[in-house]
Amino acid sequence: MKINIVNANNESVGDFELKDELFGGRVNRDLIWESVVQQNAAERRGTHATKTRAMVSGSGKKPWRQKGTGRARVGEIRNPLWRKGGTVFGPQPRSYEFDLPKKVRRGALVAALAQKAQDGALVIVDKLEAAEKKTKATAAMLKKLGATGKTLIIDVAPQEAFVLTTRNIAGLSLVATNRVTARDVMDTSKIIATREAIEKLQESLA
């Protein structure tokens, strides 16, 4: 699969050959789903909690004797059957994080990138630099490259000035090559990647 390489003015400056074994095959959506679920679960705070019978306030004294009153036996007012008693098997603080095999994570990223490439949502530029430290100039450059709505920018080592000028642009995410995930890719409508970044990804994902 061939894709044009453009410059900052969206002018074609060459072609780039995407590996068919990575970008030309059938997209495995199951791997993408697993990767997205795993990343979402890892970010859950898991701070929910309910009070058990040991945590609720109240006396531990037995309200009345066990037998002879005609009433149901009870050990304390904090028991779960009574109003304002403890909760049985309620949620407790926990971590929802779980791990995925490296092959699954790698396969999910390959599938996500392949989907965007086949949809025509992948733009490869020769380099991304900020000529001046002004957000307005960078926003105008990205607009020429088709950055509308949610946009993901992938670079190996982003220029510091470029990072500073992109952090206030709404809907824009800048991710290094070694940190990009399938969720990052699928949560955007356009991907702008440098030639060096795509080469690095192809090398690591092959």
C-alpha positions in Angstrom: 0.0 0.0 0.0 1.4 3.4 -1.1 0.6 6.6 0.6 1.8 10.2 -0.2 4.2 12.0 2.0 3.4 15.7 2.3 5.1 18.7 3.8 3.7 21.3 6.2 1.8 22.9 3.3 0.1 19.6 2.4 2.2 19.4 -0.8 3.3 16.0 -2.0 7.0 15.4 -1.6 7.1 11.6 -2.3 5.6 8.2 -1.6 5.8 5.8 1.3 5.4 2.1 1.1 3.2 0.7 3.9 3.8 -3.0 4.5 0.9 -5.1 3.3 1.3 -7.6 6.1 0.6 -4.8 8.6 -1.7 -2.5 6.8 -3.2 -4.4 4.0 -4.8 -7.4 5.6 -8.1 -8.0 7.4 -8.7 -5.8 10.5 -9.0 -7.8 13.7 -11.5 -5.8 15.6 -11.6 -8.2 18.5 -8.0 -7.3 19.4 -8.8 -3.6 19.2 -11.8 -4.2 21.6 -9.7 -6.1 24.1 -7.0 -3.5 24.1 -9.4 -0.6 24.6 -11.2 -2.4 27.4 -7.9 -3.1 29.1 -6.8 0.5 28.9 -10.2 1.8 30.2 -10.1 -0.7 33.1 -6.6 0.4 34.1 -7.8 4.0 34.4 -10.8 3.2 36.6 -10.3 4.6 40.1 -12.1 1.8 41.9 -12.8 3.9 45.0 -16.4 2.7 45.5 -17.1 1.4 49.0 -20.0 0.3 51.2 -20.0 -0.3 55.0 -20.1 -3.8 56.3 -21.7 -4.7 59.7 -18.3 -4.1 61.2 -18.1 -0.5 59.8 -21.6 0.9 60.5 -22.2 2.8 63.7 -24.2 1.2 66.5 -23.8 -0.9 69.6 -22.6 -4.5 69.5 -24.8 -5.4 72.4 -27.4 -8.1 72.0 -30.8 -6.2 72.0 -32.7 -9.0 73.9 -32.1 -12.5 75.1 -32.0 -15.3 72.6 -35.1 -17.2 73.7 -38.4 -16.6 75.5 -39.4 -13.2 74.1 -41.4 -14.4 71.1 -39.4 -12.2 68.8 -36.9 -13.2 66.2 -33.4 -13.9 67.5 -30.9 -11.1 66.8 -27.3 -10.5 67.8 -26.8 -6.8 67.2 -28.5 -3.7 65.7 -25.8 -3.5 63.0 -26.9 -6.8 61.3 -27.7 -6.5 57.6 -31.3 -7.4 58.0 -32.1 -4.3 60.0 -32.5 -0.8 58.8 -29.2 1.1 58.9 -27.4 -2.2 59.2 -24.3 -3.2 57.2 -24.3 -4.2 53.6 -23.6 -7.8 52.5 -21.1 -8.3 49.8 -21.1 -4.6 48.8 -18.4 -3.1 46.5 -15.1 -2.4 48.1 -12.1 -0.4 46.9 -10.3 -2.4 44.2 -8.1 -2.2 41.1 -9.7 -3.1 37.8 -6.4 -3.3 36.0 -5.4 -6.4 34.2 -2.6 -7.2 31.8 -2.7 -8.4 28.1 -0.1 -10.4 26.3 2.4 -8.4 24.3 1.2 -10.0 21.1 -2.4 -9.0 21.8 -1.4 -5.3 22.4 0.9 -5.3 19.4 -1.8 -6.9 17.2 -4.4 -4.4 18.4 -2.2 -1.5 17.4 -1.5 -3.0 14.0 -5.3 -3.5 13.5 -6.1 0.0 14.6 -3.5 1.6 12.3 -4.6 -0.6 9.4 -8.2 0.5 9.9 -7.2 4.2 9.7 -4.9 3.6 6.7 -7.7 1.8 4.8 -10.2 4.6 5.7 -7.8 7.2 4.3 -7.5 8.9 7.7 -3.7 8.6 7.9 -1.5 11.5 6.8 2.3 11.1 6.7 4.4 14.3 6.8 8.1 14.6 6.3 8.6 16.4 9.5 6.6 18.4 12.1 8.2 21.6 13.4 7.1 24.9 14.8 8.6 27.8 12.9 7.6 30.1 15.8 6.3 29.5 19.3 2.7 30.5 18.5 -0.3 28.3 18.7 -2.0 30.1 15.9 0.7 29.3 13.4 0.7 25.6 14.4 -3.1 25.4 14.3 -3.1 26.9 10.8 -0.5 24.4 9.6 -2.4 21.4 11.1 -5.6 22.7 9.5 -3.9 22.5 6.1 -3.1 18.9 6.9 -6.7 18.1 7.5 -6.7 18.2 11.3 -10.4 18.6 12.1 -12.1 17.3 15.2 -10.1 14.8 17.2 -6.6 14.4 15.7 -3.7 12.3 16.8 -0.1 13.3 16.1 2.5 10.6 16.3 6.2 11.5 16.3 9.4 9.8 17.5 10.9 12.7 19.4 8.6 15.8 19.1 10.2 19.2 18.9 9.9 21.0 22.2 8.6 24.2 20.5 6.0 22.1 18.6 4.8 20.4 21.8 4.3 23.8 23.5 2.3 25.2 20.6 0.0 22.2 20.3 -1.0 21.7 24.0 -3.8 24.3 23.9 -5.4 23.1 20.7 -8.7 21.4 21.4 -9.1 17.8 20.3 -5.4 17.4 19.5 -3.3 14.7 21.1 0.5 14.4 20.7 1.9 10.9 21.4 5.4 9.5 21.1 5.8 6.4 18.9 6.7 4.2 21.9 3.6 5.3 23.8 0.8 5.1 21.2 -1.9 2.6 21.9 -4.9 1.1 19.9 -7.3 3.3 21.9 -5.3 6.4 21.0 -5.6 5.5 17.3 -9.3 4.6 17.3 -10.4 7.6 19.4 -9.5 10.0 16.6 -10.9 11.0 13.2 -7.4 11.9 11.7 -3.9 10.7 12.3 -0.9 12.8 11.4 2.4 10.9 11.7 5.9 11.8 10.7 7.7 9.6 8.2 10.2 8.6 10.9 7.4 7.6 13.3 5.8 5.3 10.7 9.1 3.7 9.9 9.7 3.1 13.6 6.2 1.6 14.0 6.6 -0.7 11.1 10.0 -1.8 12.4 8.7 -2.5 15.9 5.3 -4.1 14.9 6.7 -6.3 12.1 
